[in-house]
Amino acid sequence: MTTEAPRTDGALAGLARFCYRRRGLVLLTWIVGVMAVAFVGFSYGAASDNDYAGGDSDSAKAQVLIEKHFPEQQGDTLTLAIKAENGIDDPAARQKIEKVIADLDASPITGPVISPYQDENLVTKDRRIARTTIPLTDKDVAKTEVKPLVDRVKGASGDGVTLGLGGEKAEKAETPPQGPAEGVGLLTAAVVLFIAFGSLVAMGLPLVTGLMAVLGGIALMKLVGHVVPSPDFTVLVCSLIGLGVGIDYALFILTRYKDSLQDGDEPESATVKAITTAGHAVLFAGTTVLIALLGLIAMGQKIMTGVAIGASVTVLVTMIAAVTLLPAFLGFIGHRINSLRLPRRASRRRGTGGVPSRERRTPAERWAGVVQRKPLVAALLAGASLLVLAAPALSMRLSLPDASVQPRDRSSYTSYEILSEGFGPGYGAPLIFATEVDSTDASLSSVVAAVRKTEGIAYATQPRISQDGQAAVFMAFPKTGYQDEATADLVHKLRHDVLSKASGGNAVYLGGPNAGAIDFATDTSSRLPLMITVVIVLSLLLLVVLVRSVTIALQAAVMNLLSIGAAYGVLVAIVQWGWLGSALGFPTDMPITTWVPMMMFPLLFGLSMDYEVFLISRIREEYERTGDTRTAVARGLARTAKVITAAAAIMIAIFTTAVLGPDVSVKQIGLGMAIAVLVDATIIRMVLVPAVMELCGEANWWMPGRRSPKAASAAQAEVGV
């Protein structure tokens, strides 16, 4: 059999030639375009929207009632927590406390502050712990304006008085920026590329291409935010995924370009060949990532739709850069791709047809031979390892982070700790009950009494009727904290058992931040299977079109699910169970952040397909060359092992940088994705893929209505062709 030459007359070939020959125009267009989009996007982009509420949940309905009938309760607040070892009435302590309260009250961003010395309800019975609420005058107040208040409170602690400022705005204000972590990831990626290519020039091309694409993609994402708002963590997610796929896509194409030059092609024909082979695979892989990300829309949640659209825009720009900007760079570089080389031994000569000779097989090819000799044993061991890693995922709990899981040096954690000691751990997890009434004389005594008697409730406030006499609210505080599973069980019990019986048929909605987080987690768990189904089905269809094999597409789906399951399991063991959690920067054991597994699945499924597409495309080429599955798998693995290893190392380096940052949720998604890529590039690609393909044999290439190349060749031989 002869190998099928890459097409030189298709659309991709024409695009590659145009970008190569008009490289100056293409490069100038990219530079001017990225600069213009970056200026507009970062100057006039949409603000973040972190509202995860909405829909038909009880918490959403309670919020609607409160916003409509209690407008005076709207706006963000901060909570000042005070602990005095000698009591708040000690003269020295009182002087310090009153000075801090006066400073907070005098701030231009705060409303009137009620001193705990004016309201006995704000002080514990032993008068050692007190609290007060600080209203903010503007719900859109910047965290840079809140930070001085946090610093003032932290700086006032000492001499037997401990002060902490809590609240969502305070948490955001004292959370430091990501810092140099992303730079560490890029530096590591540069080192990996230099080792892989042995040339500073070859190292720089993927980095420059990826950075330009990510800059333009994030700026576009901010502009799209005016139509589809997205949360504040979207920028970091886009940076991680954009840099990862942007550098990897350029790496795949550049590897093919270097191979073509080594086989004797001129730079232009090598560029065309790289784009029509590796570039073709990149477009399919990128489309799979887009489909996987857009699968988040199936969740029906506004916040995740914004993330899906924003990340998809970034990935789309990286795909375009890979097949347009990179060919233009190659036009300038030409044969100088190996300039500024790392001293090393000359590469081994290739055998006939560019395939490594059998006398000097690469380590990857020898490894494939080992797996293929005992495919069933290898498949069983790999599968069992993945299932063991995935097992902890069965106990996964979802929640949103609060002050209790923040680093111990944060003022928000100090506030949480003081309030929990003085007013109970449930003080930070208030439950807000709202209902419609028909007059200002309406009574909710039976409902309040039923809530107070419920096991797990510490205390409940008296109901308050709105000024228009159409709604009423009251609050209850659980005995357990925000992150405790018992609090979620209590919310479900109150809704399904207590309120339905005590309300007399009137709708009483249970809301508040804690209940909203519980509803978000419940909604996510119920919709996740739908998203997974949509992503898998669409990705399978796309992969069948690319590799022209139903069997391989099904193998890819199952293996990707196994690798993602393993990542979920390891993440639960580290974050939720606390195994090595403190060593990786997690302050305490905590549930998995609700949006993390939802975000991880489409990202990882798409990225896993990247490696699958690149590997299977090479295996497919070798199979069409030889008609022998075993040889095709061994040679395909040999030709891609180095680049897949390098690509995975880059991904792991970039994702791991998120663990170095301060945000516990971003740390989780970075850790989970790094684990998944590591598993995928080792156990999946190096063991499970060759083992399963060896077991399936000719069935690998099954496609309804089509004979395999080997069968077609045999039929031709029988008729004398």
N, C-alpha and C positions, 0 to 999 in steps of 0.2 A: 504494500500500500504506500501511496505517496501522501505526504502531508498536504492539507488544504492551505494554500497561501492566503494571507490576509487580503481582503478586498482593497483595491486601490482606486475604485471608482465610485464608492458610496458617499453618503453625506458626511460621515465622520472623516473620511479620507480628504474630501474637499475642504472641510473645515480646518483640518490639520495643515494642509498645504497653504491655505490662505493665511492662517496665523503665523506660519513659519516664514512665508515670503513677505508678508506685510507686518513683520514683527514690531517695527517702530511704531506704526499706527496703533496696533493692538495694545502695546505696552503703554503708550501715551493715553489711550482711551481708558485703560484700567486705572492708571494713576489719577487722572483728572476725575474720573467717575467716582472712585473711592473717596478722594478728598472732598468732592462736592457732597456726596451722600453723607459722609461722616460729619461735615460741618452742619448740614441741615438736621440730620438725625440727632446728634448730641446737643444741638442748640434748641431745637424745637420739637423733640420727640415727646411722646406721651408720658405722663407720670405713671408710676406703678399702681396697680390695683390689687391689694392683698385680701379682698373680701371673698371668703370661701362660703359665705352663707348664700341662701337662695333656694329656689325650688319649693317643694310642698312639705318640707319638714316642719315639725312642731316649732323648732327654734326659729326658723324663718318666719313663720306666722306670728310668733310672739314678737319678733323684732318689728314686723310691720305695724302691729298694734301699738307698740311703744313709740315708734317714730311718729305715728299719726296722732296719738292722743296725749303723749307726754313730751312735747318738743323741748321742754326745759331740761329733760334728762339727756339730751343729745350732746355729743362732744366727748372727747377723750379726757381722761383724768390720770393723775399720778397719785400714788399713796405713799405718804411718809410714815415709816415705822420707827418707833422710838423704844429703846430699852435702857433703863437707868438702874444700875446695880443698887444704888441707895434710894431708889424711888424717884419719880419725876418731880416730887416736891422738894427735894434737896436743893438748897439755894444755888449751889454751883451748877447742878444739872439743869435747874429751871432757867437760869440765865442763858446757858448754851442753847437749850431747846427753843426758848422764845426768840433768840437771835436768828436761828435757822428758819423758824416759821415766818418771822418778819421779812427775811430776805426772799423767801419763796413768794410771800404775798406781794412784795414790791416788784416782782418780775413783770415785764410788759406782756409776757405770754400766759400769765396765770390770772385766774379770777380770785374772788375773795376766799381766804383760807380760814377755816374755823379752828381755833386752838383747842387742843384737848383739855386745857384748863377751863374752857367755857362749856364743855359738854362732857358730863360724867360717863356717857355711853361710849366714849372713845377711849376709856381707860379701864384696865383690868382692876379687879377688886383689890389686889395687893399694891396697885399703883406703881408697879415696876415697868409695865409695858403700856404704850399708848399708840394711837394712830390718828391720822387725819387725811382727808382727801383734798387734793389740789386740782381744781378744774383748769383746763386749758382753754384759752379764749378762741383758739383756731384749731379745727380738726386737722388741718393740713400743715400744722407747725413743723418746721424742719427739725431733724434730729440734732443739727448743729446748734439750734437754739435751746434744745433741752439739755444738751451735754453740760453746759455750765452749771445748771441746777444739780445735776447728778454729782459733779465734781465738788460743788459746795457742800452737799450733804455728806459725801464720803470724807471730805476734809475735816468736817466738824466732829467726827467720831473720835473718842478718846477720853481718858480720865473717868472711866466708869460709865460713859454714855456711848451707846452704839446706835447709829442712825442708818437707815436704808431707804432709798427711793425706788419704788416699784411702779409697775404699769407697763403696757406695751411700748409706749413712746420712750420710756426710760431704758427698757431692754435694748431697743434699737439704737438709742443714742450712745450707749456704752459698749456696743458690739463693734470692735475695731474692724477696719477694712481687711480684705483678703491679704493685703500686704504683698511681700515678695514671693508668695507661694507659686503663682503662675510663672514667674520668672525662673524659679527652680525647675519647674516642669519643662519649660522651653530649653533650658540649659541641658537638662538630661536628654531631651529629644535630640539636641544637636550632637551630643556625645554619641548617642546610639547611631545616628545617621553617619557620623564620621567613621565609626567603626565598621558599619555596614558597607559604605561606599569607598572608604579609604581616601576621600578627597574632600577638601574644603569647599570646592565649587559645587560638587554633587550634594554635599551636606546642605549648602545654603539654599538651593533651589526649592526643595519642599518647604523649608521654613518660611521663606519670603512669600511663596505662593499661598501657604496656609494663613499667614498673618494678614496679608492683604484681603483675602477672602473673608476672614473672620471680622475684620474691621468693617468692611462694607456690609456684611451680613447683620451684624449687631446694630449698626446705624439704621439699616432698613427695618429691622425688627422694631426699633423705637418708633419709627414713623408708622408702621402698621398698627402699633399700639393705639393710635387714635381711632382705629376702626374696631380692633379686637384687643381690649386691654389685657395686660399680663401682669403677674406678680413680680415682686422685686428680685426673686431668685432666678428669673428667666435669663437675665444677662449672664450670670455665672454659668448656668446650664448651657447656654449658647456658646460661651467661651470654651467650655470643656469639650462639648461635642464638635464644635466647629474646628478647633485646633486639632483634635484627634483625627477626624475624618479628612480634614483638609491636608494635613501632613501625610497621612496614610495614602490618600488617593494620588498625591504627587509622587510618593515613594513607589507605588505600584507602576505608574507610567514610566518613571525615570529608570526603574530596574529593567523594564522591557526595552527601553531606548538603549541602555548600555549593552544589553545582550545583542541587540541588532548591530550596533557598531562593532562589537567583538566578532560577529559573524561576517563582517566585511561590508555592511551597508554604509552608504553615505549618510550624513546627518539628516538631510531632508527625508529620504526614504525611511530611515530609522525612526524619525518622528512620526511619519504617517503610519508605519507599522505599529508603533507603540500606542498611538491613539486608536487605531482600528482594532487592536487586541485588548490591551490593558485598559485603554480609555473606554472601550465598549463595555468591559466588565465593570468599570467604575460607574458608568452611567446606570447600569442595571443595579449595582449595589447601592448607589445613592438613592435611586428611585425606591428601593426596598426600605431604606431608612426613612424616606419621606412618607411612604405608606404606613410604616409602623408608627411614626410620630403622629400622623393625622388620625390614626386609630384612637388617639386620646379624645377626639371629638365625640366618639361613641360613649364616653363617660357621661356626657350631658352636663358637665360642670363648667361654669364660665371660667373659673380660674385655670383649669387644665386646658381648655380650648385656647386660651391665650398663650400658654406655654407651647402647645403643639404648633400653632401658627408661627410663633416667634422662632422656635428652633428649626422648623421646616424652612423658613426663609433663609436662615444661616446655612443650612446644609445645601440648599439649592444654589446659593452663591458659590460654595466650595466646589460643587460639581462643575459649574460653568468655568470657574477658574482653572480646574484641572485640565479641561479640554480646550481652553483658549489661551489663558495666560501662560501656562507652562510650555506649550509649543512655541510661543513667542520667545520665551527665555531660551529655549533650546536652539532657536534660530541664531541668537547672539552667541551662544556658547559653542555649539558645534562639536568639534573633536576635543575642545578644551575642557570637556566634562570631567576629565581625570586630572586636571591641573591641581597643583598644591597637594600632591598625594602623600599619604601615609606610607612610609617605607615598609614593604612587605614582599614576600616571595611572589614570583610570577604565578598567576592563576594556572591551574591545570588545564591542559589542552583538552578541547572537547572532541568527542568521537564523531562519527558520521552523523550528519544532520543536526549538529549542534547538541547532541545528547552526550552526557558524560560517558566515557568508555567503561565497559564492564570491568576492565582491569583496575580502574581507579574510581570505583563508585564512591559517591559522597557519603558522609555519615548518615544523612537523612535517608538516602536510598537503602543503605544497609539496615537502618532501623526499620524501614518499611518491610524489608524482607523478613526481619525477625518477627514482626507482628503478623505478617501474612502466613508464616509457617504454623502459627498457633492462633488463628483468628478467633475461634470460639472462646478460648481462655482469655485472650486479650479483651474481647468485647465484654465478657462477663465481669472481669476485674474492673474495667473502666466504668461499666454501668453501675456496679455495686458501689464503687467509690463515690460516684456522683449522687447516688441515692442516699448514702450515709451523710454526705455533706448537706443534702437538701432536707434531711429529716427535721432539723430544728424549725424549719419554716412552717411546720404544722401548728406550732404554738405561737405564731406571730400575732402580736397585738399592735393596733394602730392608734395613734393619738397625735396631737400637735404639741410641740414643746412649750413649756411655760417657765416661770422663774425657777421652779424647783430643779430643773435640769441644766441650769446655766452654771458656768464656772464659779467656784466658790469665792473668788475675789470680786465678783460683780456686786454692785449696790442692789440690784434687783433681787439677787439671791439672799442678801442680808435682810432685805425687807420681807421676803417670803419666810425666812427662818424666824424672824422676830414675831411676825403675825401668827405663824403656826403655833409658836410656843404660847403666845398670849391669848389668842382667840380660836385656836384649833386649826388643824391642817386643812379643814374644809373652807376656811375663810377665803382662800384664793380660788375656790371653785364654786362661787355662788350660783344658785339655781333661781331663775327669775320666772315667775308665773304671771301670765297675762290672760285676761278674758274680757269680753264685752259685757257691759251691764246696761241697765235701762234708766238709772238715775243715780244721783250723788248719795242716796240713802241705801244703795244696794248693799247686801251683806254677803260676805264670803266666809263667814265664821266656820261653817261646816267643812269647807275645803281646807282652810288654814289648820283647823283642828286635826283633820285627817292626815295632813302632811306632817304636822308636829309629832303625831303618834307613830309615824312610820319608822321602823327600825333603820338606823343609819343616818337619821336627821339629827343634827345637834340643836338647832333652834330655828325658828321662823319669825319673820317680822309681821307687824300688823299690816293689813291691806291698805292701799291708798287709791282713792278714786280720782280720776282725771277731772280737770276743771270743767270739761264739757259734759261730765256725767255719763260718758259712754264706754269707759274702760276702767279696769282696775288692775293693779299689780301688787305683788308682795314677793319677798325673797325668803329663801331657806338655804341653810348652810349644812352640807354633809359633814359627817365625822371623819371622812377620809379625803385625801388630797386629789388634786387635778389628774394626776397620772395613775391613780389606783384603779385597778379593775373593778373594785367594789363600788366606786363612784358611778361608773358606767352601768353596772347592774342596778344601782339605786335609781338612776334616771329611767331605765326601762320599766322598773317596777312601779314607779310613780305614775308613769304614763298609762301603762296597760292595766294596772290593778287599782291604784288609789284614786286617781283623778276621775276615772270613768265611773266609779261608784259614788264618790262624794260630790261630784259636780251637778248631779240631778239632771243630766242631759245637756247642760250647757258646756260649750267647748272651752276648756281651760288649757292653754298652751304653755309648755315648759320650755323656756329658752335660756339665754345667757351664753357667755363665751364657752363655758364648759360643755353645756348641752349642744351648742353648735358644733364644737369639735367632735363630740360623740356622733352626732348626725352625719357629719362629713365622713367620718371613718366608716359608719354603717353603710352609707350610700356608696362609698368607694368599694367596699367589700362586695356589695350586691351587683355592682356594674362591672367589676373587673373581669369576670368570665366573658361578658359580651365583647369587651375590648380585645381580650386575648383571641377570641374566635375570629373577629374581624381582621385583626392583624395577620394571623396565621393563614387564613383563607386567601387574602389578597396577596400575601408574600409568596405563598405556594404557587399561585397562578403565574406570578411574574417569574419565579424560578423555573417553572416548567417551560416557559417560553424561551428562557436563556439557555438552559442545559438540555432541553428537549428530552427530558426523562422524568416520568412521574415518580419512579422509585427514589431517585436521588433527591427530588424535592421533598418527599415524605421523610427521608432520612434526615435531611437538613432541619426540618421542622421539629422532629423529635429530639435531635441532638441539641438544638438551640434551647428547647424547653428544659432539657436536663441541665445545661450549663447555667441558665437563669435560675432554676430551682436551687442549684448548688450555691449560687451567689446569695439568694434569699436566706438560705439556711445558715451560711457563715455569718451573714450580717446579723441575724437574730442572735446567734451564739455570742457575738462580740458586743453588740449594742444592748440587747434586751437581757441576755443572761449575764453579761459582764465579763466574759472570757477575754482577757487582754484589753478590755475596754479602756481602762485607765492609762495603759501604756500608749494607746492610740489617741488619747486626748479627750475621751468622753468622761465628763465629770462624775457621772453616776449611771447605774443601770436605768434604762428608759425604754418605753415602747418605740417602735419604728415610726418615724414621722409619716403621717397618712399619705402624703403625696409621693413619698420616695419609691415604694414598690410600684406604684402606678406609673411613675415617670421612668423607672428603671426598665420595665418590661419592653416598651417599644424601642427605647434607645438600644438596649442590649440585643434585642431580636434583630434590629436592623444592622448593628455592628457585626454580629455573628454572621449574618448573611454576607457581609463584606468579605470576610475570610473564606466563607464557603464558595462564593462566586469566584474569587481569585484562584482558589485551589482547584475547584471543579472545572473551571475553564481550561486550566492547563492539563488536567487529567483528560478532559474531553479531547483536546488537541492531540495528546499522545495516543488516545484510543483510536481516533480516526487515522492516525499515522500507522499504528501497528495492528489494531483489531484485537489486542490482548489486554484484558482488564488488569491482570496482575502487573504486567509491565507498565501499563499506563499509570496505575496508582503509584508505583514505586518512582517512576520518572517524574510524574507530576508533583509528588511530594518533594523530590530532590530539587526540582526547579523553583519551588515556592517556599521551602522551609526557611531559608535565610530571610527572605523579605517579609514573610508572615511573622517570624520571630521578631524582626526589627520593628514591624508595624505594631505588634502587640506590646513590645517594650516601650514604645513611644506612648501608646494609649495608657498603659499602666502608669507611666511617669506623670502624664498630664492629669489623670484622674486622681492619683495619689496626692497630688498637690492640694486637692480640696481638703484632705485630712489635716493638712497643716494650718488651715484657716480656722476662724473662730466660731463659725455658725455650725451648730450641732446637726442641723438637717442637711446642710451641704456636705458636711463631713461624712454623713451616712451614705449619701448617693455616690460620692466620690469613692469611698471604700468599697461599696457594693459593686460598682462598675469595674473597678480595678481587679477585684476578685474574679468577676465573671470573665473578663478578658484573659486573665491568667489561666483560668480553667479551660476556656475555649481554645486557646492557642497551644495548650499542652495535652490535657487528657482527651479533648475532643478531636483536634486536628491531627495529633501525632499518634493517637492510639485508636480511638473509636472509629474515625473515618476509614483508615485503611483496613481495619478488622472487619467492619460491616460490609465494605465494598468487596472484600475478598469472599465473604460468606455469600453475598448475593450473586457474584459472578456476572454472567451475561444478563441476569435480571436487572442489574443496575440501569441498563439502557432501555428498559421497557417503556414504550410509548404506544398507546392504542393506534392500530392501523399502520404501524411502521416496523419493518424488520431491522435488526441490528446490522451494523456494518459487516460483521463477520458472516452473518447469514446471507447478506446481499452478495458478498464476495464469493461465497461458496456457490450460490445460484449462478453467478456469472461464469464461474469455472466450468459448471456442468454444461453450459450451452456454448462453451468455447470462446467466451469473451476474454 
